[in-house]
Amino acid sequence: MSQMKGKLYLISKFAEKVYSEADLSTDEDHYFLFGREDKGLPEDFMREHPEKALRIPMNDEHVRSLNVSNTVCMIVYEALRQQNFAGLELVHTYEADKLK
């Protein structure tokens, strides 16, 4: 079995490092592992790899968990932002642009 190249990040509300503090601007591959909305990633696995864990700041008093698809969107777009949205159109003109 070949070794995965790149960096693995575990997304969890129990992590100490905030996702925006991670350097996602590098050319290497970045992999993000998300857990279930109700339970997150397995505790034993998280304890074995705390250095890979990233969190989205939130207040447990008001929010128990975030929808996984929304969480994925936040993390992936942070990586794209740090990479200056490489490969994406920053400006696009539409024929029927309603704002012009």
C-alpha positions as CSV (number, residue, x, y, z in Angstrom):
1,M,0.0,0.0,0.0
2,S,1.4,3.4,-1.0
3,Q,2.0,6.2,1.5
4,M,-0.4,9.2,1.3
5,K,1.5,12.3,0.2
6,G,0.4,15.6,1.7
7,K,-1.2,16.7,5.0
8,L,-4.1,15.2,6.8
9,Y,-6.3,17.4,9.0
10,L,-8.9,16.2,11.4
11,I,-11.8,18.6,11.8
12,S,-13.2,18.6,15.3
13,K,-14.7,21.0,17.8
14,F,-12.4,19.4,20.4
15,A,-9.2,20.6,18.6
16,E,-7.1,23.4,20.0
17,K,-5.9,25.0,16.7
18,V,-8.3,27.1,14.7
19,Y,-8.6,26.1,11.0
20,S,-7.6,29.6,9.8
21,E,-4.3,29.2,11.6
22,A,-3.3,26.3,9.5
23,D,-1.0,27.0,6.5
24,L,-3.1,25.7,3.6
25,S,-1.3,27.8,1.0
26,T,1.4,25.2,0.1
27,D,1.4,23.2,-3.2
28,E,1.1,19.9,-1.4
29,D,-2.2,18.0,-1.2
30,H,-4.4,18.8,1.8
31,Y,-6.8,16.1,3.1
32,F,-9.6,16.9,5.5
33,L,-11.4,14.3,7.6
34,F,-14.8,15.1,9.1
35,G,-16.8,13.1,11.6
36,R,-20.5,12.6,12.0
37,E,-22.6,15.6,13.0
38,D,-23.7,14.0,16.2
39,K,-20.5,12.3,17.4
40,G,-17.6,13.7,15.4
41,L,-14.5,11.6,14.9
42,P,-13.7,8.7,17.2
43,E,-12.2,9.9,20.5
44,D,-9.3,7.3,20.5
45,F,-8.3,8.4,17.0
46,M,-8.4,12.0,17.9
47,R,-6.2,11.4,21.0
48,E,-3.6,9.6,18.8
49,H,-3.4,12.5,16.4
50,P,-4.0,15.8,18.2
51,E,-1.4,17.7,16.2
52,K,-3.5,17.1,13.0
53,A,-6.7,18.5,14.5
54,L,-8.3,21.8,13.5
55,R,-11.5,23.4,14.9
56,I,-14.1,26.0,13.8
57,P,-14.6,28.4,16.6
58,M,-18.0,28.1,18.1
59,N,-19.8,28.4,21.4
60,D,-21.1,25.1,22.8
61,E,-23.7,27.0,24.9
62,H,-25.5,28.0,21.7
63,V,-24.4,25.5,19.0
64,R,-24.0,21.7,19.6
65,S,-22.7,20.9,16.1
66,L,-22.5,22.3,12.6
67,N,-24.0,20.7,9.5
68,V,-21.2,18.6,7.8
69,S,-21.7,20.1,4.4
70,N,-21.5,23.6,5.8
71,T,-18.3,22.7,7.7
72,V,-16.7,21.2,4.5
73,C,-17.5,24.4,2.7
74,M,-15.9,26.6,5.3
75,I,-12.7,24.5,5.4
76,V,-12.3,24.0,1.7
77,Y,-12.9,27.7,0.9
78,E,-10.4,28.7,3.5
79,A,-7.9,26.5,1.7
80,L,-8.9,28.0,-1.7
81,R,-8.6,31.5,-0.2
82,Q,-5.1,30.9,1.1
83,Q,-4.2,29.6,-2.4
84,N,-5.6,32.8,-4.0
85,F,-8.4,30.7,-5.5
86,A,-6.0,29.1,-7.9
87,G,-7.8,27.7,-11.0
88,L,-11.0,29.6,-10.2
89,E,-12.4,32.7,-12.0
90,L,-12.2,35.7,-9.7
91,V,-14.2,37.8,-12.2
92,H,-16.7,36.6,-14.7
93,T,-19.1,38.5,-16.9
94,Y,-22.5,37.0,-17.7
95,E,-24.5,37.9,-20.8
96,A,-27.6,38.6,-18.7
97,D,-25.9,40.2,-15.8
98,K,-28.7,41.5,-13.6
99,L,-26.3,43.9,-11.8
100,K,-25.3,45.9,-14.8
